[in-house]
């Protein structure tokens, strides 16, 4: 289960580019292409393994002037969707000694 302390990291198997403000992701085998909206693109770009979902949620709130509660639900749901597609690798907080 994802939490605000979970740290997402983009899969090394994903090939991606930001094109005209939108992120496009392709799996390494080229079987799937994912086009992210602006919010999804920011989440994707911040998912570098150094930030947890709490930090990413705060960035979304600041960038899009959203409430923390709504952004939190959206960020965690989106993170889960990408993890289920093997586009994100999730590390739990206890792995970092928190």
N, CA, C and O atoms as a GROMACS GRO file, in nm:
protein
  392
    1UNK      N    1   0.084  -0.119   0.000
    1UNK     CA    2   0.000   0.000   0.000
    1UNK      C    3   0.088   0.124   0.000
    1UNK      O    4   0.185   0.133   0.075
    2UNK      N    5   0.054   0.218  -0.084
    2UNK     CA    6   0.130   0.341  -0.093
    2UNK      C    7   0.093   0.435   0.022
    2UNK      O    8  -0.021   0.438   0.068
    3UNK      N    9   0.192   0.511   0.066
    3UNK     CA   10   0.168   0.614   0.166
    3UNK      C   11   0.244   0.739   0.124
    3UNK      O   12   0.320   0.737   0.027
    4UNK      N   13   0.225   0.846   0.197
    4UNK     CA   14   0.297   0.969   0.167
    4UNK      C   15   0.447   0.954   0.186
    4UNK      O   16   0.525   1.032   0.133
    5UNK      N   17   0.487   0.853   0.263
    5UNK     CA   18   0.630   0.829   0.286
    5UNK      C   19   0.694   0.739   0.181
    5UNK      O   20   0.816   0.723   0.179
    6UNK      N   21   0.613   0.679   0.094
    6UNK     CA   22   0.666   0.594  -0.013
    6UNK      C   23   0.740   0.681  -0.114
    6UNK      O   24   0.699   0.793  -0.143
    7UNK      N   25   0.850   0.627  -0.167
    7UNK     CA   26   0.931   0.700  -0.265
    7UNK      C   27   0.920   0.635  -0.402
    7UNK      O   28   0.962   0.521  -0.420
    8UNK      N   29   0.864   0.709  -0.499
    8UNK     CA   30   0.855   0.654  -0.634
    8UNK      C   31   0.979   0.686  -0.716
    8UNK      O   32   1.040   0.792  -0.702
    9UNK      N   33   1.014   0.594  -0.801
    9UNK     CA   34   1.127   0.614  -0.893
    9UNK      C   35   1.085   0.562  -1.030
    9UNK      O   36   1.031   0.452  -1.041
   10UNK      N   37   1.110   0.641  -1.131
   10UNK     CA   38   1.077   0.600  -1.268
   10UNK      C   39   1.152   0.471  -1.302
   10UNK      O   40   1.269   0.455  -1.268
   11UNK      N   41   1.082   0.381  -1.369
   11UNK     CA   42   1.144   0.255  -1.411
   11UNK      C   43   1.252   0.283  -1.514
   11UNK      O   44   1.235   0.368  -1.602
   12UNK      N   45   1.361   0.211  -1.504
   12UNK     CA   46   1.469   0.225  -1.602
   12UNK      C   47   1.428   0.169  -1.738
   12UNK      O   48   1.492   0.198  -1.839
   13UNK      N   49   1.321   0.090  -1.741
   13UNK     CA   50   1.271   0.033  -1.866
   13UNK      C   51   1.181   0.130  -1.942
   13UNK      O   52   1.142   0.102  -2.056
   14UNK      N   53   1.148   0.242  -1.881
   14UNK     CA   54   1.058   0.339  -1.946
   14UNK      C   55   1.140   0.444  -2.020
   14UNK      O   56   1.238   0.498  -1.968
   15UNK      N   57   1.098   0.471  -2.140
   15UNK     CA   58   1.160   0.576  -2.222
   15UNK      C   59   1.060   0.690  -2.226
   15UNK      O   60   0.943   0.669  -2.257
   16UNK      N   61   1.103   0.812  -2.193
   16UNK     CA   62   1.007   0.921  -2.188
   16UNK      C   63   1.066   1.053  -2.235
   16UNK      O   64   1.187   1.074  -2.234
   17UNK      N   65   0.976   1.140  -2.277
   17UNK     CA   66   1.013   1.274  -2.320
   17UNK      C   67   0.900   1.369  -2.282
   17UNK      O   68   0.783   1.331  -2.278
   18UNK      N   69   0.938   1.492  -2.256
   18UNK     CA   70   0.840   1.598  -2.238
   18UNK      C   71   0.828   1.670  -2.371
   18UNK      O   72   0.926   1.724  -2.423
   19UNK      N   73   0.706   1.670  -2.426
   19UNK     CA   74   0.682   1.729  -2.556
   19UNK      C   75   0.571   1.832  -2.542
   19UNK      O   76   0.457   1.799  -2.509
   20UNK      N   77   0.606   1.958  -2.567
   20UNK     CA   78   0.509   2.067  -2.558
   20UNK      C   79   0.433   2.065  -2.426
   20UNK      O   80   0.311   2.082  -2.424
   21UNK      N   81   0.504   2.043  -2.316
   21UNK     CA   82   0.443   2.047  -2.184
   21UNK      C   83   0.374   1.921  -2.139
   21UNK      O   84   0.322   1.916  -2.027
   22UNK      N   85   0.370   1.818  -2.223
   22UNK     CA   86   0.309   1.692  -2.184
   22UNK      C   87   0.414   1.582  -2.190
   22UNK      O   88   0.501   1.581  -2.277
   23UNK      N   89   0.404   1.490  -2.095
   23UNK     CA   90   0.500   1.380  -2.088
   23UNK      C   91   0.444   1.260  -2.165
   23UNK      O   92   0.328   1.222  -2.149
   24UNK      N   93   0.529   1.202  -2.248
   24UNK     CA   94   0.495   1.081  -2.322
   24UNK      C   95   0.592   0.972  -2.277
   24UNK      O   96   0.714   0.991  -2.280
   25UNK      N   97   0.537   0.858  -2.236
   25UNK     CA   98   0.618   0.746  -2.187
   25UNK      C   99   0.594   0.626  -2.277
   25UNK      O  100   0.481   0.597  -2.316
   26UNK      N  101   0.703   0.557  -2.310
   26UNK     CA  102   0.693   0.434  -2.388
   26UNK      C  103   0.769   0.326  -2.312
   26UNK      O  104   0.877   0.350  -2.258
   27UNK      N  105   0.713   0.208  -2.310
   27UNK     CA  106   0.785   0.097  -2.247
   27UNK      C  107   0.902   0.059  -2.336
   27UNK      O  108   0.901   0.086  -2.456
   28UNK      N  109   1.002  -0.002  -2.278
   28UNK     CA  110   1.124  -0.033  -2.353
   28UNK      C  111   1.099  -0.127  -2.470
   28UNK      O  112   1.172  -0.123  -2.569
   29UNK      N  113   0.998  -0.210  -2.460
   29UNK     CA  114   0.965  -0.298  -2.571
   29UNK      C  115   0.875  -0.229  -2.672
   29UNK      O  116   0.844  -0.286  -2.777
   30UNK      N  117   0.832  -0.107  -2.641
   30UNK     CA  118   0.752  -0.029  -2.734
   30UNK      C  119   0.609  -0.076  -2.750
   30UNK      O  120   0.542  -0.037  -2.845
   31UNK      N  121   0.562  -0.160  -2.658
   31UNK     CA  122   0.427  -0.214  -2.673
   31UNK      C  123   0.319  -0.119  -2.621
   31UNK      O  124   0.202  -0.135  -2.656
   32UNK      N  125   0.357  -0.022  -2.540
   32UNK     CA  126   0.258   0.071  -2.486
   32UNK      C  127   0.314   0.212  -2.485
   32UNK      O  128   0.433   0.234  -2.460
   33UNK      N  129   0.225   0.308  -2.514
   33UNK     CA  130   0.260   0.448  -2.506
   33UNK      C  131   0.160   0.513  -2.412
   33UNK      O  132   0.040   0.490  -2.423
   34UNK      N  133   0.210   0.595  -2.319
   34UNK     CA  134   0.127   0.665  -2.222
   34UNK      C  135   0.150   0.814  -2.236
   34UNK      O  136   0.264   0.861  -2.234
   35UNK      N  137   0.042   0.889  -2.251
   35UNK     CA  138   0.050   1.033  -2.258
   35UNK      C  139  -0.010   1.090  -2.131
   35UNK      O  140  -0.126   1.063  -2.099
   36UNK      N  141   0.069   1.167  -2.056
   36UNK     CA  142   0.026   1.220  -1.928
   36UNK      C  143  -0.019   1.365  -1.942
   36UNK      O  144   0.036   1.442  -2.021
   37UNK      N  145  -0.119   1.401  -1.863
   37UNK     CA  146  -0.159   1.541  -1.859
   37UNK      C  147  -0.057   1.620  -1.777
   37UNK      O  148   0.042   1.563  -1.731
   38UNK      N  149  -0.080   1.749  -1.759
   38UNK     CA  150   0.019   1.833  -1.692
   38UNK      C  151   0.046   1.789  -1.548
   38UNK      O  152   0.161   1.785  -1.505
   39UNK      N  153  -0.059   1.754  -1.474
   39UNK     CA  154  -0.040   1.710  -1.336
   39UNK      C  155   0.037   1.578  -1.334
   39UNK      O  156   0.132   1.563  -1.257
   40UNK      N  157  -0.004   1.484  -1.418
   40UNK     CA  158   0.066   1.356  -1.426
   40UNK      C  159   0.211   1.373  -1.467
   40UNK      O  160   0.299   1.303  -1.418
   41UNK      N  161   0.236   1.468  -1.556
   41UNK     CA  162   0.373   1.495  -1.600
   41UNK      C  163   0.460   1.546  -1.488
   41UNK      O  164   0.576   1.507  -1.477
   42UNK      N  165   0.404   1.634  -1.404
   42UNK     CA  166   0.481   1.685  -1.289
   42UNK      C  167   0.511   1.572  -1.191
   42UNK      O  168   0.623   1.560  -1.141
   43UNK      N  169   0.410   1.489  -1.164
   43UNK     CA  170   0.432   1.375  -1.075
   43UNK      C  171   0.541   1.285  -1.131
   43UNK      O  172   0.632   1.244  -1.059
   44UNK      N  173   0.534   1.255  -1.260
   44UNK     CA  174   0.633   1.169  -1.326
   44UNK      C  175   0.773   1.230  -1.314
   44UNK      O  176   0.868   1.160  -1.276
   45UNK      N  177   0.786   1.357  -1.347
   45UNK     CA  178   0.917   1.420  -1.345
   45UNK      C  179   0.976   1.426  -1.203
   45UNK      O  180   1.098   1.419  -1.186
   46UNK      N  181   0.891   1.439  -1.101
   46UNK     CA  182   0.939   1.443  -0.962
   46UNK      C  183   0.969   1.304  -0.906
   46UNK      O  184   1.029   1.292  -0.800
   47UNK      N  185   0.927   1.200  -0.976
   47UNK     CA  186   0.945   1.062  -0.929
   47UNK      C  187   1.085   1.012  -0.964
   47UNK      O  188   1.102   0.923  -1.047
   48UNK      N  189   1.183   1.070  -0.899
   48UNK     CA  190   1.323   1.035  -0.927
   48UNK      C  191   1.387   0.951  -0.817
   48UNK      O  192   1.506   0.923  -0.821
   49UNK      N  193   1.305   0.910  -0.719
   49UNK     CA  194   1.355   0.827  -0.610
   49UNK      C  195   1.409   0.906  -0.492
   49UNK      O  196   1.441   0.847  -0.389
   50UNK      N  197   1.421   1.038  -0.505
   50UNK     CA  198   1.474   1.118  -0.394
   50UNK      C  199   1.363   1.185  -0.314
   50UNK      O  200   1.386   1.230  -0.201
   51UNK      N  201   1.243   1.191  -0.370
   51UNK     CA  202   1.130   1.256  -0.303
   51UNK      C  203   1.023   1.151  -0.271
   51UNK      O  204   1.004   1.055  -0.345
   52UNK      N  205   0.955   1.172  -0.159
   52UNK     CA  206   0.844   1.082  -0.128
   52UNK      C  207   0.714   1.143  -0.180
   52UNK      O  208   0.712   1.258  -0.226
   53UNK      N  209   0.606   1.067  -0.171
   53UNK     CA  210   0.478   1.115  -0.222
   53UNK      C  211   0.428   1.238  -0.146
   53UNK      O  212   0.354   1.318  -0.202
   54UNK      N  213   0.466   1.254  -0.021
   54UNK     CA  214   0.429   1.374   0.054
   54UNK      C  215   0.492   1.498  -0.006
   54UNK      O  216   0.425   1.600  -0.022
   55UNK      N  217   0.620   1.489  -0.040
   55UNK     CA  218   0.689   1.601  -0.104
   55UNK      C  219   0.632   1.630  -0.242
   55UNK      O  220   0.616   1.745  -0.282
   56UNK      N  221   0.600   1.524  -0.315
   56UNK     CA  222   0.542   1.541  -0.448
   56UNK      C  223   0.404   1.605  -0.437
   56UNK      O  224   0.369   1.693  -0.516
   57UNK      N  225   0.325   1.562  -0.338
   57UNK     CA  226   0.193   1.621  -0.316
   57UNK      C  227   0.205   1.770  -0.285
   57UNK      O  228   0.128   1.850  -0.338
   58UNK      N  229   0.298   1.807  -0.201
   58UNK     CA  230   0.319   1.949  -0.169
   58UNK      C  231   0.355   2.028  -0.294
   58UNK      O  232   0.307   2.140  -0.312
   59UNK      N  233   0.438   1.972  -0.380
   59UNK     CA  234   0.474   2.039  -0.505
   59UNK      C  235   0.352   2.057  -0.595
   59UNK      O  236   0.336   2.162  -0.657
   60UNK      N  237   0.267   1.955  -0.601
   60UNK     CA  238   0.145   1.965  -0.681
   60UNK      C  239   0.055   2.074  -0.625
   60UNK      O  240  -0.002   2.153  -0.701
   61UNK      N  241   0.042   2.081  -0.494
   61UNK     CA  242  -0.040   2.185  -0.432
   61UNK      C  243   0.011   2.324  -0.468
   61UNK      O  244  -0.067   2.412  -0.503
   62UNK      N  245   0.140   2.343  -0.459
   62UNK     CA  246   0.199   2.473  -0.489
   62UNK      C  247   0.188   2.507  -0.638
   62UNK      O  248   0.158   2.621  -0.674
   63UNK      N  249   0.212   2.410  -0.722
   63UNK     CA  250   0.213   2.432  -0.867
   63UNK      C  251   0.074   2.457  -0.924
   63UNK      O  252   0.057   2.539  -1.014
   64UNK      N  253  -0.026   2.385  -0.872
   64UNK     CA  254  -0.161   2.391  -0.927
   64UNK      C  255  -0.263   2.453  -0.833
   64UNK      O  256  -0.383   2.452  -0.862
   65UNK      N  257  -0.218   2.506  -0.720
   65UNK     CA  258  -0.307   2.569  -0.622
   65UNK      C  259  -0.421   2.476  -0.581
   65UNK      O  260  -0.538   2.514  -0.581
   66UNK      N  261  -0.385   2.354  -0.546
   66UNK     CA  262  -0.483   2.252  -0.506
   66UNK      C  263  -0.476   2.229  -0.356
   66UNK      O  264  -0.374   2.257  -0.293
   67UNK      N  265  -0.586   2.179  -0.298
   67UNK     CA  266  -0.584   2.146  -0.156
   67UNK      C  267  -0.501   2.020  -0.134
   67UNK      O  268  -0.493   1.934  -0.222
   68UNK      N  269  -0.439   2.010  -0.018
   68UNK     CA  270  -0.352   1.895   0.010
   68UNK      C  271  -0.431   1.764   0.007
   68UNK      O  272  -0.381   1.664  -0.046
   69UNK      N  273  -0.553   1.763   0.062
   69UNK     CA  274  -0.632   1.640   0.069
   69UNK      C  275  -0.665   1.587  -0.070
   69UNK      O  276  -0.653   1.467  -0.095
   70UNK      N  277  -0.708   1.675  -0.159
   70UNK     CA  278  -0.743   1.632  -0.294
   70UNK      C  279  -0.617   1.589  -0.370
   70UNK      O  280  -0.617   1.486  -0.437
   71UNK      N  281  -0.511   1.668  -0.359
   71UNK     CA  282  -0.386   1.635  -0.428
   71UNK      C  283  -0.330   1.502  -0.377
   71UNK      O  284  -0.280   1.422  -0.455
   72UNK      N  285  -0.338   1.480  -0.246
   72UNK     CA  286  -0.286   1.356  -0.187
   72UNK      C  287  -0.356   1.235  -0.248
   72UNK      O  288  -0.290   1.140  -0.289
   73UNK      N  289  -0.488   1.238  -0.254
   73UNK     CA  290  -0.563   1.125  -0.309
   73UNK      C  291  -0.526   1.103  -0.456
   73UNK      O  292  -0.507   0.989  -0.499
   74UNK      N  293  -0.516   1.212  -0.531
   74UNK     CA  294  -0.482   1.200  -0.674
   74UNK      C  295  -0.340   1.149  -0.695
   74UNK      O  296  -0.318   1.062  -0.780
   75UNK      N  297  -0.245   1.201  -0.619
   75UNK     CA  298  -0.105   1.160  -0.634
   75UNK      C  299  -0.088   1.012  -0.600
   75UNK      O  300  -0.022   0.939  -0.673
   76UNK      N  301  -0.147   0.968  -0.490
   76UNK     CA  302  -0.133   0.828  -0.450
   76UNK      C  303  -0.202   0.735  -0.550
   76UNK      O  304  -0.150   0.628  -0.581
   77UNK      N  305  -0.320   0.774  -0.599
   77UNK     CA  306  -0.390   0.690  -0.697
   77UNK      C  307  -0.311   0.681  -0.826
   77UNK      O  308  -0.296   0.573  -0.883
   78UNK      N  309  -0.259   0.795  -0.873
   78UNK     CA  310  -0.180   0.797  -0.996
   78UNK      C  311  -0.052   0.715  -0.978
   78UNK      O  312  -0.012   0.640  -1.067
   79UNK      N  313   0.013   0.730  -0.863
   79UNK     CA  314   0.133   0.652  -0.834
   79UNK      C  315   0.105   0.502  -0.836
   79UNK      O  316   0.186   0.424  -0.887
   80UNK      N  317  -0.008   0.462  -0.781
   80UNK     CA  318  -0.046   0.321  -0.780
   80UNK      C  319  -0.070   0.270  -0.922
   80UNK      O  320  -0.028   0.159  -0.957
   81UNK      N  321  -0.137   0.351  -1.005
   81UNK     CA  322  -0.162   0.312  -1.143
   81UNK      C  323  -0.029   0.291  -1.219
   81UNK      O  324  -0.013   0.193  -1.291
   82UNK      N  325   0.064   0.384  -1.202
   82UNK     CA  326   0.192   0.371  -1.271
   82UNK      C  327   0.273   0.253  -1.217
   82UNK      O  328   0.343   0.185  -1.292
   83UNK      N  329   0.265   0.229  -1.086
   83UNK     CA  330   0.336   0.115  -1.028
   83UNK      C  331   0.278  -0.016  -1.081
   83UNK      O  332   0.352  -0.110  -1.109
   84UNK      N  333   0.145  -0.022  -1.095
   84UNK     CA  334   0.081  -0.143  -1.147
   84UNK      C  335   0.118  -0.169  -1.292
   84UNK      O  336   0.112  -0.284  -1.338
   85UNK      N  337   0.157  -0.065  -1.365
   85UNK     CA  338   0.200  -0.080  -1.504
   85UNK      C  339   0.352  -0.096  -1.514
   85UNK      O  340   0.410  -0.096  -1.622
   86UNK      N  341   0.417  -0.109  -1.398
   86UNK     CA  342   0.562  -0.124  -1.388
   86UNK      C  343   0.638  -0.004  -1.444
   86UNK      O  344   0.752  -0.018  -1.490
   87UNK      N  345   0.576   0.112  -1.440
   87UNK     CA  346   0.643   0.234  -1.484
   87UNK      C  347   0.711   0.305  -1.368
   87UNK      O  348   0.806   0.381  -1.388
   88UNK      N  349   0.663   0.279  -1.246
   88UNK     CA  350   0.726   0.332  -1.125
   88UNK      C  351   0.766   0.217  -1.035
   88UNK      O  352   0.696   0.117  -1.024
   89UNK      N  353   0.880   0.233  -0.970
   89UNK     CA  354   0.923   0.142  -0.865
   89UNK      C  355   0.903   0.217  -0.734
   89UNK      O  356   0.943   0.332  -0.722
   90UNK      N  357   0.842   0.152  -0.638
   90UNK     CA  358   0.809   0.216  -0.511
   90UNK      C  359   0.895   0.158  -0.400
   90UNK      O  360   0.905   0.036  -0.385
   91UNK      N  361   0.958   0.246  -0.324
   91UNK     CA  362   1.034   0.204  -0.207
   91UNK      C  363   0.962   0.258  -0.084
   91UNK      O  364   0.929   0.376  -0.077
   92UNK      N  365   0.939   0.171   0.011
   92UNK     CA  366   0.870   0.213   0.132
   92UNK      C  367   0.964   0.287   0.225
   92UNK      O  368   1.085   0.265   0.222
   93UNK      N  369   0.910   0.373   0.307
   93UNK     CA  370   0.988   0.460   0.394
   93UNK      C  371   1.080   0.382   0.487
   93UNK      O  372   1.191   0.428   0.514
   94UNK      N  373   1.037   0.266   0.535
   94UNK     CA  374   1.122   0.193   0.630
   94UNK      C  375   1.252   0.148   0.566
   94UNK      O  376   1.347   0.116   0.637
   95UNK      N  377   1.257   0.144   0.434
   95UNK     CA  378   1.382   0.109   0.364
   95UNK      C  379   1.485   0.220   0.374
   95UNK      O  380   1.604   0.198   0.352
   96UNK      N  381   1.438   0.340   0.408
   96UNK     CA  382   1.526   0.455   0.421
   96UNK      C  383   1.557   0.487   0.566
   96UNK      O  384   1.627   0.584   0.595
   97UNK      N  385   1.506   0.406   0.656
   97UNK     CA  386   1.536   0.425   0.797
   97UNK      C  387   1.455   0.534   0.862
   97UNK      O  388   1.494   0.584   0.967
   98UNK      N  389   1.341   0.572   0.802
   98UNK     CA  390   1.254   0.674   0.862
   98UNK      C  391   1.172   0.613   0.973
   98UNK      O  392   1.093   0.682   1.036
   0.00000   0.00000   0.00000
